[in-house]
Amino acid sequence: MFVAAMWTFFDSDPYGAWLDVVITGLFVIAIAIPALCWLTWRRNADGATDGGHPSFHDWAVGEVDTWTGPVKGASATAEVLLPIAAVAVGMTVLGLVFHIIASGGA
């Protein structure tokens, strides 16, 4: 959503497209590196061939140990994703307001 909002609302000049490409590349790298590390770990982990990894559903209904104590997996997922989603929605709204104001002033 960050990248879509940036390409939609914050592209105002010809040189802005280069900045959009750089930021898109940074987001691709920021997603690709942890994904590749996770895939490598999963392939080389002890007992990886015996199917010992639980499914997401089993993990979500189970408990996850955190520093403050155990919480449900679904709650842990929401606590991690909620701030990221709030910033993405806020950036989209900010871009939409910026776009409306810029088009109304011309």
DOTOR-309623 format. One record per residue (C-alpha): residue in one letter; x, y, z. Coordinates in Angstrom, 3 decimals. Example, Ala and Ser with C-alpha at 12.3 -4.5 7.8 and 13.67 -1.06 7.14 Angstrom:
BEGIN
<atom aa="a" px="12.300" py="-4.500" pz="7.800"/>
<atom aa="s" px="13.670" py="-1.060" pz="7.140"/>
END
This chain:
BEGIN
<atom aa="m" px="0.000" py="0.000" pz="0.000"/>
<atom aa="f" px="2.962" py="2.303" pz="0.659"/>
<atom aa="v" px="4.275" py="1.871" pz="-2.868"/>
<atom aa="a" px="0.829" py="2.178" pz="-4.476"/>
<atom aa="a" px="0.121" py="5.407" pz="-2.575"/>
<atom aa="m" px="3.517" py="6.791" pz="-3.519"/>
<atom aa="w" px="3.081" py="6.040" pz="-7.231"/>
<atom aa="t" px="-0.489" py="7.365" pz="-7.226"/>
<atom aa="f" px="-0.330" py="10.515" pz="-5.143"/>
<atom aa="f" px="3.267" py="11.683" pz="-4.757"/>
<atom aa="d" px="4.495" py="11.714" pz="-8.361"/>
<atom aa="s" px="4.494" py="15.401" pz="-9.256"/>
<atom aa="d" px="7.455" py="16.090" pz="-11.523"/>
<atom aa="p" px="9.498" py="14.240" pz="-14.169"/>
<atom aa="y" px="12.360" py="13.604" pz="-11.748"/>
<atom aa="g" px="9.937" py="12.228" pz="-9.166"/>
<atom aa="a" px="9.623" py="9.020" pz="-11.190"/>
<atom aa="w" px="13.265" py="8.187" pz="-10.440"/>
<atom aa="l" px="12.609" py="8.621" pz="-6.743"/>
<atom aa="d" px="9.555" py="6.381" pz="-7.058"/>
<atom aa="v" px="11.682" py="3.668" pz="-8.697"/>
<atom aa="v" px="14.314" py="3.901" pz="-5.949"/>
<atom aa="i" px="11.729" py="3.667" pz="-3.164"/>
<atom aa="t" px="9.998" py="0.750" pz="-4.890"/>
<atom aa="g" px="13.355" py="-1.004" pz="-5.138"/>
<atom aa="l" px="14.000" py="-0.441" pz="-1.440"/>
<atom aa="f" px="10.636" py="-1.979" pz="-0.563"/>
<atom aa="v" px="11.316" py="-4.971" pz="-2.827"/>
<atom aa="i" px="14.695" py="-5.495" pz="-1.161"/>
<atom aa="a" px="13.209" py="-5.027" pz="2.325"/>
<atom aa="i" px="10.722" py="-7.812" pz="1.587"/>
<atom aa="a" px="13.031" py="-10.098" pz="-0.402"/>
<atom aa="i" px="15.932" py="-10.327" pz="2.087"/>
<atom aa="p" px="13.874" py="-11.570" pz="5.078"/>
<atom aa="a" px="11.886" py="-13.890" pz="2.803"/>
<atom aa="l" px="15.061" py="-15.455" pz="1.398"/>
<atom aa="c" px="16.575" py="-15.761" pz="4.882"/>
<atom aa="w" px="13.423" py="-17.497" pz="6.108"/>
<atom aa="l" px="13.362" py="-19.887" pz="3.138"/>
<atom aa="t" px="17.037" py="-20.722" pz="3.673"/>
<atom aa="w" px="16.495" py="-21.315" pz="7.383"/>
<atom aa="r" px="13.473" py="-23.487" pz="6.749"/>
<atom aa="r" px="15.346" py="-25.637" pz="4.240"/>
<atom aa="n" px="18.368" py="-26.111" pz="6.527"/>
<atom aa="a" px="16.672" py="-26.328" pz="9.933"/>
<atom aa="d" px="17.017" py="-29.514" pz="11.942"/>
<atom aa="g" px="14.067" py="-31.776" pz="11.291"/>
<atom aa="a" px="12.905" py="-29.746" pz="8.293"/>
<atom aa="t" px="12.155" py="-32.860" pz="6.273"/>
<atom aa="d" px="9.845" py="-34.487" pz="8.812"/>
<atom aa="g" px="7.049" py="-31.932" pz="8.430"/>
<atom aa="g" px="7.527" py="-30.591" pz="11.952"/>
<atom aa="h" px="6.477" py="-27.045" pz="11.053"/>
<atom aa="p" px="2.941" py="-26.195" pz="12.161"/>
<atom aa="s" px="0.478" py="-24.652" pz="9.757"/>
<atom aa="f" px="-0.482" py="-20.986" pz="10.146"/>
<atom aa="h" px="-3.882" py="-21.976" pz="11.497"/>
<atom aa="d" px="-2.310" py="-24.131" pz="14.206"/>
<atom aa="w" px="0.101" py="-21.336" pz="15.085"/>
<atom aa="a" px="-2.669" py="-18.694" pz="15.163"/>
<atom aa="v" px="-4.890" py="-20.626" pz="17.584"/>
<atom aa="g" px="-1.920" py="-21.562" pz="19.778"/>
<atom aa="e" px="0.049" py="-19.384" pz="22.164"/>
<atom aa="v" px="3.188" py="-17.406" pz="21.422"/>
<atom aa="d" px="5.684" py="-16.610" pz="24.157"/>
<atom aa="t" px="6.568" py="-12.926" pz="24.305"/>
<atom aa="w" px="8.624" py="-10.876" pz="26.698"/>
<atom aa="t" px="5.501" py="-9.800" pz="28.587"/>
<atom aa="g" px="3.962" py="-13.268" pz="28.651"/>
<atom aa="p" px="2.118" py="-15.689" pz="26.391"/>
<atom aa="v" px="-0.473" py="-14.355" pz="23.917"/>
<atom aa="k" px="-2.604" py="-15.962" pz="21.212"/>
<atom aa="g" px="-0.933" py="-16.208" pz="17.814"/>
<atom aa="a" px="-3.723" py="-14.232" pz="16.134"/>
<atom aa="s" px="-3.331" py="-11.416" pz="18.686"/>
<atom aa="a" px="0.434" py="-11.356" pz="18.153"/>
<atom aa="t" px="-0.111" py="-11.085" pz="14.397"/>
<atom aa="a" px="-2.545" py="-8.188" pz="14.821"/>
<atom aa="e" px="-0.188" py="-6.388" pz="17.225"/>
<atom aa="v" px="2.637" py="-6.597" pz="14.710"/>
<atom aa="l" px="0.645" py="-5.667" pz="11.583"/>
<atom aa="l" px="-1.615" py="-2.955" pz="13.029"/>
<atom aa="p" px="1.025" py="-0.169" pz="13.268"/>
<atom aa="i" px="2.252" py="-0.894" pz="9.737"/>
<atom aa="a" px="-1.300" py="-0.842" pz="8.370"/>
<atom aa="a" px="-2.086" py="2.391" pz="10.244"/>
<atom aa="v" px="0.905" py="4.151" pz="8.696"/>
<atom aa="a" px="0.044" py="2.832" pz="5.225"/>
<atom aa="v" px="-3.556" py="4.038" pz="5.493"/>
<atom aa="g" px="-2.391" py="7.380" pz="6.923"/>
<atom aa="m" px="0.047" py="7.862" pz="4.049"/>
<atom aa="t" px="-2.688" py="7.072" pz="1.531"/>
<atom aa="v" px="-5.077" py="9.564" pz="3.147"/>
<atom aa="l" px="-2.319" py="12.194" pz="3.299"/>
<atom aa="g" px="-1.558" py="11.652" pz="-0.376"/>
<atom aa="l" px="-5.224" py="11.849" pz="-1.286"/>
<atom aa="v" px="-5.630" py="15.138" pz="0.610"/>
<atom aa="f" px="-2.440" py="16.478" pz="-1.002"/>
<atom aa="h" px="-3.732" py="15.475" pz="-4.446"/>
<atom aa="i" px="-7.156" py="17.092" pz="-3.867"/>
<atom aa="i" px="-5.609" py="20.332" pz="-2.594"/>
<atom aa="a" px="-3.095" py="20.456" pz="-5.466"/>
<atom aa="s" px="-5.750" py="19.915" pz="-8.143"/>
<atom aa="g" px="-8.146" py="22.444" pz="-6.581"/>
<atom aa="g" px="-5.557" py="25.233" pz="-6.523"/>
<atom aa="a" px="-4.811" py="25.156" pz="-10.256"/>
END
